[in-house]
Amino acid sequence: MTIKFSRPPPRAVPSGKAVPTDIRGGFAQECAQWSDADVQALRRGILIQAIEALDNPRLGTQARSELLDWIGRDGIAPFSFTACCLAEGVDADALRDLLVGWFRRHRQVA
């Protein structure tokens, strides 16, 4: 018996261009084309997803710990909590204090 696998469809990158699944076909060049708007949207999405995840009771202990660690870190990196906040015009320290305080109160009630 022979099993045939179809070739997976091309993946999409934020710019909307299709990425070839064959890495010899310029894959790295296609993936490197992120606009400022793409990066901004990704930072916004990361920040929103992190806030929503903190309120998710199904989030595992390790994932919650990693999330709180990410929120608590004060360094600047392309997708750090601080960078995501700055990109949205939000005071990172104020939001950090609000989220950590909310989590502590919420955890005690639950």
C-alpha positions as CSV (number, residue, x, y, z in Angstrom):
1,M,0.0,0.0,0.0
2,T,1.3,3.4,-0.9
3,I,0.3,6.5,1.0
4,K,0.6,9.8,-0.8
5,F,0.9,13.1,1.1
6,S,-0.2,16.2,-0.7
7,R,2.1,19.2,-0.4
8,P,0.9,21.6,2.3
9,P,-0.5,24.9,1.1
10,P,1.7,28.0,1.3
11,R,1.7,29.8,4.6
12,A,0.8,33.5,4.7
13,V,3.0,36.2,6.3
14,P,1.6,39.4,7.8
15,S,2.3,41.3,4.5
16,G,-0.2,38.9,2.8
17,K,2.4,37.3,0.6
18,A,2.4,33.6,0.2
19,V,5.6,31.9,1.5
20,P,6.9,29.0,-0.5
21,T,7.2,25.8,1.6
22,D,10.5,25.0,-0.2
23,I,13.2,26.9,1.7
24,R,15.4,27.0,-1.3
25,G,12.9,29.3,-3.0
26,G,13.8,32.4,-1.0
27,F,11.9,31.5,2.2
28,A,14.1,33.7,4.4
29,Q,13.8,36.7,2.2
30,E,10.0,36.4,2.1
31,C,9.7,36.1,5.9
32,A,11.9,39.1,6.6
33,Q,9.4,41.6,5.1
34,W,7.6,42.8,8.1
35,S,6.2,46.4,8.0
36,D,6.1,48.7,11.0
37,A,2.4,48.2,11.0
38,D,2.8,44.4,11.1
39,V,5.1,44.7,14.1
40,Q,2.7,47.1,15.8
41,A,-0.2,44.7,15.3
42,L,1.8,41.8,16.6
43,R,2.8,43.8,19.8
44,R,-0.8,44.8,20.3
45,G,-1.9,41.2,19.9
46,I,0.7,39.9,22.3
47,L,-0.4,42.4,24.9
48,I,-4.1,41.7,24.5
49,Q,-3.6,38.0,24.6
50,A,-1.4,38.2,27.7
51,I,-4.1,40.2,29.6
52,E,-6.8,37.8,28.5
53,A,-4.7,34.8,29.4
54,L,-4.1,36.1,32.9
55,D,-7.9,36.0,33.5
56,N,-8.3,32.5,32.0
57,P,-8.9,29.9,34.8
58,R,-7.8,27.1,32.4
59,L,-4.3,28.5,32.0
60,G,-1.8,26.1,33.6
61,T,0.4,27.0,36.5
62,Q,3.6,27.0,34.5
63,A,2.1,29.1,31.7
64,R,0.7,31.6,34.2
65,S,4.1,31.8,36.0
66,E,5.8,32.5,32.7
67,L,3.3,35.1,31.8
68,L,3.7,36.9,35.2
69,D,7.5,36.7,34.7
70,W,7.2,38.3,31.2
71,I,5.0,41.1,32.7
72,G,7.4,41.6,35.6
73,R,10.5,41.9,33.5
74,D,11.6,45.5,33.0
75,G,14.0,45.1,30.1
76,I,13.5,46.4,26.6
77,A,13.4,43.8,23.8
78,P,11.4,43.9,20.6
79,F,8.5,42.0,22.1
80,S,9.0,42.6,25.8
81,F,6.0,43.7,28.0
82,T,7.6,47.2,28.2
83,A,8.0,47.4,24.4
84,C,4.4,46.2,23.8
85,C,3.1,48.8,26.2
86,L,5.2,51.6,24.8
87,A,4.0,50.8,21.3
88,E,0.4,51.2,22.5
89,G,1.1,54.4,24.4
90,V,0.5,52.7,27.7
91,D,2.6,53.3,30.9
92,A,4.2,49.8,31.4
93,D,4.8,50.3,35.1
94,A,1.2,51.4,35.7
95,L,-0.2,48.5,33.7
96,R,2.2,46.1,35.4
97,D,1.1,47.3,38.8
98,L,-2.6,47.1,37.8
99,L,-2.3,43.5,36.4
100,V,-0.2,42.1,39.2
101,G,-2.5,43.7,41.9
102,W,-5.6,42.4,40.1
103,F,-4.1,38.9,39.8
104,R,-3.2,38.8,43.5
105,R,-6.7,39.9,44.6
106,H,-8.4,37.6,42.1
107,R,-6.3,34.6,43.2
108,Q,-7.2,35.2,46.8
109,V,-10.9,35.3,46.0
110,A,-10.9,32.2,43.8
